[in-house]
Amino acid sequence: MGFSQILGLIPQALWESVYMTVLTTVFAYIIGLPLGLVLVVTGKDGIRPMRGLNAVLGAVVNFLRSVPFLILLFFLNPFTRWVVGTTVGSPATIVPLVISAFPFVARMVESSAREVDRGVIEASLSMGASGWQIVTKVILPEAGPGLINGAALSATTILGYSAMASINGGGGLGAIAINYGHYRQNYEVMFIMMVVLVLLVQVIQESGTRVSRLSDKRI
């Protein structure tokens, strides 16, 4: 395949990378957002301390966060095949990406939620607000800007993981870099893919920063 033909693959690969990143981020937050909030609520200084539950959930999150993504990617091949019927391609890559990303998201959510002014929470408690009301009407709105910044950071991390997943048959920009760049020792192709990935990261980060500023009531 000639150089011009390889460049012609970029639009489809770019779409696959964006597709994997967005879908993985959504699923990771579906799991990680409530998990992070539970870690805050059940923590030692939380509104409903539950030491045992908090310790178990914290241990699971820490364990999954500690496993390098490439090892997790190969280890989950049987599970991925069971879920989507294959271990190659963009849909299959989303499975290990979600499992690797949601613990990271949970800690990001926990960190943002812990930055909420304790006085605001205590004032809500004194007025008789329930735990659910405090989470949905106090913690989430107050932690909103931090959560949005965290989502942008999570998305850029997931994008990097999706590129690494190409070593196991994943699609996207990483597949071009590995299959047509690394394996053929074509450094020009690898450089172009790096530039495209860097630009995509910048777009995600800038978008997250702007949305965070717009949602920040303190500005």
Secondary structure as GFF3:
##gff-version 3
##sequence-region A 1 219
A	DSSP	alpha_helix	3	8	.	.	.	ID=ss1
A	DSSP	alpha_helix	10	41	.	.	.	ID=ss2
A	DSSP	alpha_helix	51	66	.	.	.	ID=ss3
A	DSSP	alpha_helix	69	75	.	.	.	ID=ss4
A	DSSP	alpha_helix	77	84	.	.	.	ID=ss5
A	DSSP	alpha_helix	90	114	.	.	.	ID=ss6
A	DSSP	alpha_helix	118	126	.	.	.	ID=ss7
A	DSSP	alpha_helix	131	134	.	.	.	ID=ss8
A	DSSP	pi_helix	135	139	.	.	.	ID=ss9
A	DSSP	alpha_helix	140	142	.	.	.	ID=ss10
A	DSSP	alpha_helix	144	164	.	.	.	ID=ss11
A	DSSP	three_ten_helix	165	168	.	.	.	ID=ss12
A	DSSP	alpha_helix	173	176	.	.	.	ID=ss13
A	DSSP	pi_helix	177	182	.	.	.	ID=ss14
A	DSSP	alpha_helix	187	215	.	.	.	ID=ss15
###
